[in-house]
Amino acid sequence: MRTGAGIRIAVIDSGVQPSHPHIDATRLCRGVGVLPDGGVEAGPGSTVDQLGHGTAVMAAIQEKAPDALCVPIRVFGTALRTSAAALVSAIRWAVSEDVDLINLSLGSLNPAHEAVLALAVWEAREGGATVISAAEAGGCACYPGALPSVIGVTLDWDIPRSRYEATQAQDKLTVAASGYPRPIPGVPSRRNLHGVSFAVAQVTGFAALIAEGSSVSHNFDVLREGFMSGAVIS
């Protein structure tokens, strides 16, 4: 059974609470906080989650791929808002840490950000990392997830959390997954955090399982072939 062993995943979000019961702190690597202007801050507290969103995203990834290593990169402080400059800086820092996958449970609906995010994604691909991000939000294209060089994720409430559905149109790979995070005992799923953010996290977890054991684990084509095969490997 695959567990994501040997795969490094950058989680660009609101950071992480290492003491949360759904988080395996032994599988966390050093991370950083990224400021709206793109500046990077390290040290104690730089990746502490103040919102819970990043912790829930990482928990969903770790549930799927418990032996993967996760690199927290905080771009959200006290609200789920950031800048294109921060995203670009976060992606570049992730690549410098030799990650295989970059989880972006976020995105921009502003077409003006397409070019700069496309460049950052291209740099990631050149550096050996595959970006996984939401392809749309509210029926509108979401960047960088809508770009062909990104594994775009869509939300499907009817898909069990143990499965995904992959499609390819021309050169664009899109993977649909459940929008529910890891369950909290005694809390109805609709009362828990939910949405496309967690569909992205599910897909990142699946990608880690597909990549495990591959000599070219970071290769986009390896992941494309794995998703399109339709195998359920969790």
N, C-alpha and C positions, 0 to 999 in steps of 0.2 A: 504493500500500500504506500502510495506516495504521500509525502508530508511537506514538500517544499524545501527539503534539506539542500543547502548549498546556494540558495537563491537569496539575493539581497533586494529588498523592496524599500524604496523611499515613499513615505506617506506625507504628502504636502497637504497640511490641514491646520487644525487648531492645536496641534501638539498631542500630548498623551499624559494620562495620569498613571504612572507605573504601578501604583498600589491598587488599582482597580482589579476586582476579582476576575474579570474577563481578560486581563492583560498578563502575559507571561513576560515579566521584566527581564528575565535572563536572555530573551531573544531580541532585546532592544540594543541598538548601537547608538553611539553618540550622535546628537543632532544639533540643530541650530534654530534660532528664530530669525525670520527675515522681515525687515521693516518695510513700510510702504514705498520708501524710496529705493528699495533694493539692497540696502545695507544689511549686513549679516552680523548677528550677535550670538556669541557662544557663552558657555559657562552655566552655572547653577540657575535654574529657573527659566532658561531660554526656551525650553520646549514644554513647559508645564501647561496643560490644557485647562483653560478657564471656562470653556463652553460645553465640553462633553462630546462634541461632534467628532473630533479627531480620535478620541478614545474609542468611541463606538465603531468608527470606520476601521481602526486598527484591530479591534476585537473581532470584527467580521472576517478580516483577512487572516488573523491568527487562527481562528476557528477552522478555516479551510486548509491553511498551510502552517501548522504549528511549529515546524522546524525551520521555517524561513527566518532570516534576520531582517528586522524592520528599522528603518532610519527615520525618526520623526523630524519633520521640518515644519515649523510653525509659521504660517502666514496670516492666520486669524488671531486677533487678540481677544477683545471683549465683544466682538460682533463678527458675523460671517461676511465680512467685507475685506477686500484687499485690492491690490493694484496690479496692472499688467507688469509693471517693473518688478514687483515682488515675486510674481509667478516666474518670470524669466530668470531672476536671480536664484530662486529656489530650484528650478530645473537644472540650472548650470551647477549649482552646488551639489545636487544629487549626483550628477554625472561625475563630478570630481571625486565622489565617494565610491565609485565603481559599482553602482547599483545595476541590477538587471532589469527591474521594473520600476516605474514611477506611477504611483496612484494619485490621481487628481480627482477627488470627489467634489469637483467644482468646475467652474468654467465661466467664460464671458459671453454675453449675448451681443456685445458691441463689435460689429464688423471691423471697426477701426483697429481692433487688437489682433486681427487675423494674421497680418504679416509678421509682426514681432513674435507672436507665439509660434508661427510656422517655422521661423528661424530657430527658435529655442528647441523645438521638437526635432528639427533636422540635426542640430548639434547633438541632441541626446542620442539619436539613431547612430550618428557617426561615432559617438562615444560608447556605444554598446548597450544603450538602455531603450526600452520600449515604454512609451507613455500610454496609459489607460485612463480615459476620461469620458465624461458624459457627452453624448453626441448631440443631444437636443434638450431643451427645457421649454415647456409650454408650447411645443410645436415649432419652436424657433431653433435655428442652428446654434450650437454652443461651441465655443472655441477654447482649447484646441481640439476637443473631441470630434468635431465634424471634419477635421483634416484627414486625408487619406493615409497619412503616415502614422496615425494614431489608432489604437483599438478603441473604437467608439462604442459607448454603452447606452442602451435604452432600457426603459423600465417596463416590466410586465408583471403585474400583481398575481397573475395566474400561474406563473412558473414557480415550482417548489424551490426552496433555497438550496437544494442539493443538485440543481440542474441549471442549464443555460440553453439558449437557442442562438446559433450563429448564422448569419447570412452574409453574402458578398454581392455587391452590385458594382460592376466594373472593378475599380481598384480599391473600393472601400469595404473594410471588414467591420461589421456591426454585431455586437453580442448583446442579446436581451437577457435580463436576469431579474430576480426578485428584489424588491425595494425594502425588504425588512432586514434589520440588523440581527445580531445574535440575540435570542430571546432572553428576557429577564423573568425569572420564575415569579408567577403570581401577577404579572403585568400583562394585560391584553396587548396584542401586537400593535393595534391601532393607537394605543396610549404611549407606546414607546416611540423613539425617533424612527422615522421611515422616509423613504424617498429615493430618488435616483442616486444620491450619494452612496447608498448602501448596495445598490445594483452594481455600481462601479467597484466597490470593495469586494463583492462576491466574485466578479470577473477577474480582479487582480489575484484573488486567492486561487481561482481555477488556473490562471496563467502560470502561477508559481508551480502548480502541480504538473502542468504540461511541460514546463521548462526543466524541471528536475531531471538530472541525469543526462541532459543533452550537452554535447561538447560545445554547442553554440547556443546556450540557453537564452542569450539576449537577442537572438536573431528573430526579426519580425516574421519571417517566412515560416520558421519553426512553430511559432505561436499560431499563425494563421492556419497552418495545416492541422495543428492539434485541435483548434476550435472547430474547424470545418468538418473534422472527422466525426463530430457529434458524440465522442466518447464521454461518459460520465465517470470521472476518476476520483471523486471525493469519497 
